[in-house]
Structure formats: structure tokens, C-alpha cells
Amino acid sequence: MKSPQYRQDNTEGYSEHDLMELNQIFEHRVSLLEEAGVLDEDERANKGILQYLSEITLRDYDFARDLVPSVLIDVDDQEIRIAAIHDIYLRGEGDLRAAVALVDLDAGDRGTFEGVVLAAYPDGEIVTQADWQSPSRAIPADLRDLQWQKGGRPCVIGDDGLPRDAELW
């Protein structure tokens, strides 16, 4: 993309930070489509696909962004900052819904972890993929494709397809 998809002049009510995140998510989704060979080299031929992608990116962001915190707390009560959000979707419904996001984590002197998938629930529960050392390129369609953890404990995939704390579910 040569210029940002979302700007102050075409997207009202969003902060500069929100617009940066929206553009990052949109560009990530475009790169996945390019890698899959879905987009034509002629940008004009992609206009309908990109317009649809722009609309669903904005919808997904609006529905799911507020569930993802800016900081996680690890098992040692240390803060881990969410440095970037590359993709985000809302899965499930009502109180059982979750924002599923592909993020980069900054653990300070413990390092950065790119491409970590997490699920954030309305009650504040956060479940992450278990292996932060193996980055994910995209959020898998089936979350069973990843191993999950919460606070160092293994998680299970519930009937709704979302990862849940095995002790509570």
C-alpha cells in the first residue's frame, strides 16, 4: 500500500493510534491475500476486494479492539506490553465472545515476541498461544491448530472453538 487506507479525513472518530493500528491490520490482511495469490498485480482489478477488506477490517476492529488490553501480566506479575496488533477478529457471541488477535509482545529485558496469538474475553481473561518462541504468521481458522496457555497452565478449546482455561471450563 502506498498510502494509509484509514486517515483523519476519511475515518471520523478514531485517534491517530487507532488509525495506525487499523492501517497495520489492513496491510497485514493485504499481504496475506497477496501471498495466497488472491490479488491481481493490476491494483484496479483489486478495487472491490480491497474495498470489502477495508470494510471488514474496520468492523472487526470496532467490535473487538476494546477487549484487547495494552498490557498483559505474566505468572511472575511482570508487565508485558502489547507492542503491535497485526490482526484482530471477534469470535463467539455475548459474554462468551472473545477478541482473537495476532500481536507482538514486548517483555522488556526479557525480549520481544512477534506473532503471538491471544484470545481476550469481556471479563478480562487472557489466553495466549503456549509457544511464544514460534511466531504465527496469521490467526489460524481453527484455533485447535495452536497449543494454548493461561498463566502457565494448559488450555482447551471449548465447544465454541475458543481457547479456555482447562481448570475453569
Residue, then its C-alpha position, 0 to 999 in steps of 0.5 A: m500500500k502506498s498510502p494509509q487506507y484509514r486517515q483523519d479525513n476519511t475515518e471520523g472518530y478514531s485517534e491517530h493510534d487507532l488509525m495506525e493500528l487499523n492501517q497495520i491490520f489492513e496491510h497485514r490482511v493485504s499481504l496475506l491475500e497477496e501471498a495466497g495469490v488472491l490479488d491481481e498485480d493490476e491494483r484496479a482489478n483489486k478495487g472491490i476486494l480491497q474495498y470489502l477488506s477495508e470494510i471488514t477490517l474496520r468492523d472487526y476492529d470496532f467490535a473487538r479492539d476494546l477487549v484487547p488490553s495494552v498490557l498483559i501480566d505474566v505468572d511472575d506479575q511482570e508487565i508485558r506490553i502489547a507492542a503491535i496488533h497485526d490482526i484482530y477478529l471477534r469470535g463467539e457471541g455475548d459474554l462468551r465472545a472473545a477478541v482473537a488477535l495476532v500481536d507482538l509482545d514486548a517483555g522488556d529485558r526479557g525480549t520481544f515476541e512477534g506473532v503471538v496469538l491471544a484470545a481476550y474475553p469481556d471479563g478480562e481473561i487472557v489466553t495466549q498461544a503456549d509457544w511464544q518462541s514460534p511466531s504465527r504468521a496469521i490467526p489460524a481458522d481453527l484455533r485447535d491448530l495452536q497449543w494454548q496457555k493461561g498463566g502457565r497452565p494448559c488450555v482447551i478449546g471449548d465447544d465454541g472453538l475458543p481457547r479456555d482455561a482447562e481448570l475453569w471450563 
